Amino acid sequence: MSRHSLVPQSAPMRLPLAQMRSVFHPGDVERKLAKLQEAGNQREYENLRAVYERMLERGPERFQVKPSGVPDMDDLYEQLPNFTEVLDDVRRHVALAQDSRDGLEVTPMLLLGPPGIGKTHFARQLADLLGTGMNLLPMSSMTAGWLLSGSSSQWKGARPGKVFEALVDGEYANPVIVVDEIDKASGDAQYDPLGALYSLLEHDTAQAFTDEFAEVAIDASQVIWITTANDVRGIPEPILNRMNVFEVEAPTLDQGRRIARNLYASIRAAHDWGRLVDPDPLPDVLDVLAPMPPREMRRALMTGFGNARLERRSTVEVADLPRPHGHKSRIGFLQ
């Protein structure tokens, strides 16, 4: 059966909300707060007290995205032609949850491939499909594991971790959290940036994940995890075993033309100045853009749009695009 036969034409792009889910137990928070009050007004615990009070004020209930049917994902297949295998996996998980009382669960995934092919863009598109928003954690800048799991409240400058913040301060029980460039995680022997993931990527242990700052168990079992990497060799085997690994290839030239055409249209539609440029790109412009990684393609198009408008033209021409790397040009514009 083809994927198109499973998709009703009238299906909405975003998945509906069907239920609420508690992400912590208020009684645990009340007990922690009571102990702080017994300890008196110690300044070092002011931030921790404020966190507990905010948790009780907001309450434990969060929205949980729940599919009523398989959404129409044809636009995503068209925009991301080299992510077909990953999109198929997402559709399988959505299909499992439809017509049941279960919430949407997605097995943690690793998008493995060269830089600039659209891995982070895919994550943003998936978060937009689900309507839960996206929390981006760039591991290349993380030097300590506490950024994920929080730091002890006894330390100076301590604060909750990113997972705690996404669930307690956010609106959803199943947000999309993207661990970007997981293979570039750095740290020393004392603080493992990936240490928290050993429990967070396991459904059973994630149900009672304890942030080191708040020391209150939170339910992180519904988080939709997407990790990206350029090189699998930088990822510990136990982490790899907890994820579905998808090797994402660079787009073919034909796929590159489709991506360029879609990118041209999306940039044009997102800006008021888009009405001043032609609705469709020239074929030879697509030929030049097709071999580029999507990230570079966007930069080239923005330069092309700008150069065309400098000449008061509505048509972006090949000469408007930046020269290939290695050719010098003044401030990115052709001479």
C-alpha positions in Angstrom: 0.0 0.0 0.0 1.4 3.4 -0.9 1.8 6.1 1.7 -0.5 8.3 -0.3 -3.4 5.8 0.1 -3.1 6.1 3.9 -3.4 9.9 4.0 -6.8 11.5 3.8 -6.7 14.6 1.7 -8.5 16.6 4.4 -6.2 15.7 7.2 -4.9 18.7 9.2 -1.3 19.6 9.2 -1.0 19.7 12.9 -2.0 16.9 15.3 -4.8 17.7 17.7 -4.6 17.7 21.5 -6.5 14.8 23.1 -5.5 14.6 26.7 -3.6 16.0 29.6 -0.7 14.4 31.4 0.9 15.0 34.7 4.6 15.6 34.5 5.3 15.6 38.3 3.5 14.8 41.6 2.6 18.0 43.5 2.9 16.1 46.8 6.7 15.7 46.1 7.1 19.4 45.5 5.1 20.3 48.6 7.3 18.1 50.8 10.5 19.7 49.4 9.1 23.2 49.9 8.1 22.4 53.5 11.7 21.3 54.2 13.1 24.5 52.8 10.7 26.5 55.0 11.8 24.6 58.0 15.4 25.5 57.2 14.6 29.2 57.3 15.3 32.0 54.9 18.7 30.8 53.7 19.7 32.9 50.6 21.3 30.0 48.8 17.9 28.3 48.5 15.9 31.3 47.2 16.1 30.1 43.6 15.1 26.6 44.6 12.2 27.9 46.7 11.0 30.0 43.7 11.1 26.9 41.4 9.0 24.9 43.8 6.5 27.7 44.2 6.3 28.1 40.4 5.7 24.4 39.9 2.8 24.4 42.4 1.4 27.6 40.9 1.4 26.1 37.3 0.3 22.6 38.4 1.5 19.3 36.9 -0.8 19.0 34.0 0.6 19.5 30.5 -1.0 19.1 27.0 -0.1 15.9 25.3 -0.3 15.8 21.5 -2.5 12.9 20.4 -3.2 12.0 16.7 -6.8 11.4 15.6 -5.5 10.2 12.2 -2.3 10.1 10.1 -1.7 13.8 9.1 -1.1 14.9 5.5 2.7 14.9 5.3 3.0 15.2 1.6 4.4 18.7 1.9 7.2 17.4 4.2 8.0 14.6 1.7 8.3 17.2 -1.0 10.3 19.7 1.1 12.7 17.0 2.5 13.1 14.4 -0.2 16.3 12.9 1.3 14.4 12.3 4.7 11.9 9.9 3.3 13.0 7.0 5.5 12.8 9.2 8.6 9.3 10.6 7.7 8.1 7.0 7.1 9.2 6.2 10.7 7.3 9.1 12.1 4.2 8.1 10.2 4.4 4.6 11.7 4.5 6.0 15.2 1.5 8.3 14.5 -0.4 5.3 13.0 0.2 3.3 16.2 -1.3 6.0 18.4 -4.4 6.8 16.3 -7.7 5.2 17.3 -6.4 4.5 20.8 -6.1 6.2 24.2 -2.3 6.2 24.0 -0.3 9.3 23.5 2.1 9.7 20.7 5.4 8.0 21.3 8.4 8.3 19.0 11.5 6.2 19.4 14.5 8.5 19.9 16.2 9.0 16.5 19.7 9.9 15.4 20.0 11.8 12.1 23.5 10.9 10.8 25.0 12.8 7.8 27.3 15.5 6.6 26.8 19.1 7.7 24.3 21.4 6.0 22.0 18.7 4.6 19.0 19.9 6.6 19.0 17.7 9.8 18.1 20.6 12.1 15.6 21.9 9.6 13.9 18.5 9.6 13.6 18.7 13.4 12.0 22.1 13.2 9.5 20.9 10.6 8.6 17.9 12.7 8.1 20.1 15.7 5.8 22.3 13.6 3.8 19.3 12.5 3.2 18.3 16.1 2.6 21.8 17.2 4.7 21.4 20.4 7.6 23.7 19.6 11.2 22.7 19.6 14.0 22.9 22.2 17.4 23.0 20.6 20.4 21.9 22.7 23.7 22.4 20.8 26.1 19.9 22.3 29.1 21.5 20.7 28.7 24.3 23.3 27.9 22.0 26.3 30.9 21.4 28.6 29.0 19.8 31.5 26.3 17.2 32.0 24.3 19.5 34.3 23.0 21.5 31.3 20.7 18.5 30.6 20.1 17.3 34.1 20.6 20.3 36.3 23.2 21.2 38.9 23.1 20.7 42.6 21.2 23.5 44.4 24.2 23.8 46.8 26.4 25.1 44.0 26.8 28.8 43.3 24.8 29.7 40.2 23.0 26.4 40.2 19.9 26.0 38.1 17.6 23.3 36.6 18.5 21.5 33.5 17.1 21.9 30.0 14.8 18.9 30.2 13.3 20.1 33.5 12.7 23.6 32.0 11.1 22.2 28.8 8.5 20.1 30.8 7.9 22.4 33.9 8.0 25.8 32.2 6.6 24.6 28.9 3.1 23.7 27.8 3.5 20.1 26.6 4.2 16.7 28.1 5.8 15.6 24.8 7.9 18.4 23.5 10.5 17.9 20.7 14.0 18.2 22.1 16.8 18.3 19.6 20.3 17.4 20.8 22.3 18.9 17.9 25.7 17.6 17.0 25.8 15.0 19.7 29.1 13.7 18.4 30.7 17.0 19.3 29.9 16.8 23.0 32.8 17.8 25.1 33.6 17.4 28.8 36.0 16.1 31.4 36.0 12.9 33.5 33.9 14.6 36.2 31.0 15.8 34.0 29.8 13.7 31.1 27.6 15.9 28.8 25.8 12.7 27.6 25.4 11.1 31.1 21.8 12.2 31.5 20.8 10.6 28.2 21.4 7.1 29.4 18.2 7.4 31.5 16.3 10.0 29.4 16.4 7.8 26.2 15.0 4.8 28.0 11.2 5.0 28.3 11.0 3.3 31.7 13.7 5.3 33.5 12.6 8.5 31.9 9.2 8.2 33.7 10.9 9.3 36.9 13.8 11.4 35.8 15.2 13.4 38.6 16.7 16.8 37.9 19.7 17.4 40.2 18.7 21.0 41.0 15.0 20.4 42.0 15.5 16.8 43.2 11.9 16.1 42.2 11.0 13.3 39.8 9.5 14.4 36.5 8.0 12.3 33.7 10.2 12.8 30.7 9.0 9.5 29.0 6.9 11.3 26.4 9.7 13.7 25.2 10.3 13.3 21.4 14.1 13.1 21.1 15.9 13.9 17.9 19.7 13.9 17.8 22.0 14.9 15.0 25.6 14.0 14.2 28.1 14.1 11.5 30.2 11.2 12.7 28.9 8.2 14.5 32.4 7.5 16.0 32.0 10.2 18.6 28.8 8.6 20.1 29.1 6.0 22.9 27.6 2.6 21.9 25.1 2.5 24.8 23.6 5.8 23.5 23.4 4.5 19.9 21.6 1.4 21.1 18.8 3.6 22.5 18.0 5.2 19.2 16.9 4.5 15.7 19.8 5.5 13.5 19.0 7.1 10.1 21.9 7.7 7.7 20.7 10.8 5.7 22.4 11.2 2.4 23.0 14.5 0.6 20.2 15.2 -1.9 20.6 14.0 -5.4 20.7 16.7 -8.1 17.0 16.1 -8.9 16.2 16.3 -5.2 18.4 19.4 -4.9 16.3 21.2 -7.6 13.1 20.3 -5.7 14.6 21.6 -2.5 15.8 24.8 -4.2 12.4 25.4 -5.7 10.6 24.9 -2.4 13.1 27.0 -0.6 12.7 29.8 -3.1 8.9 29.7 -2.6 9.1 29.6 1.2 11.5 32.5 1.4 9.5 34.6 -1.0 6.2 33.8 0.9 7.8 34.6 4.3 8.7 38.2 3.4 6.7 41.2 2.3 9.3 41.9 -0.4 8.5 38.5 -1.9 5.7 40.2 -3.8 8.3 42.1 -5.8 10.1 39.0 -7.1 8.9 36.4 -9.6 6.9 33.5 -8.2 9.1 30.9 -9.9 12.8 30.6 -10.2 14.6 30.3 -13.5 15.6 26.7 -14.5 19.3 27.7 -14.8 19.2 29.2 -11.3 17.9 25.8 -10.0 20.8 24.1 -11.9 23.3 26.2 -10.0 21.6 25.8 -6.6 20.9 22.0 -6.9 24.5 20.8 -5.9 24.6 23.0 -2.8 23.8 21.8 0.7 20.4 23.2 1.8 22.0 25.5 4.4 24.3 27.1 1.7 21.4 27.1 -0.7 19.4 29.5 1.6 22.3 31.9 1.8 22.8 31.9 -1.9 19.1 32.6 -2.5 19.1 35.5 -0.1 22.1 37.0 -1.9 20.4 36.4 -5.2 17.2 38.1 -4.1 19.1 41.1 -2.8 21.2 41.5 -5.9 18.1 41.3 -8.1 16.4 44.0 -6.1 19.5 46.2 -6.2 19.1 46.1 -10.0 15.3 46.8 -9.6 14.5 43.4 -11.2 11.9 40.9 -10.2 13.8 38.0 -11.7 16.7 36.4 -9.9 19.4 35.5 -12.5 22.4 33.2 -12.2 24.6 36.3 -12.1 22.8 37.4 -8.9 24.0 34.3 -7.0 27.2 34.4 -5.0 30.3 32.9 -6.7 31.4 29.4 -5.6 33.8 29.1 -2.7 37.3 30.2 -3.6 36.2 33.1 -5.8 36.6 36.5 -4.0 33.8 39.0 -4.1 33.1 42.2 -2.3 30.6 41.7 0.6 29.1 38.7 -1.1 28.0 40.6 -4.2 29.1 39.9 -7.7 31.3 42.5 -9.5 
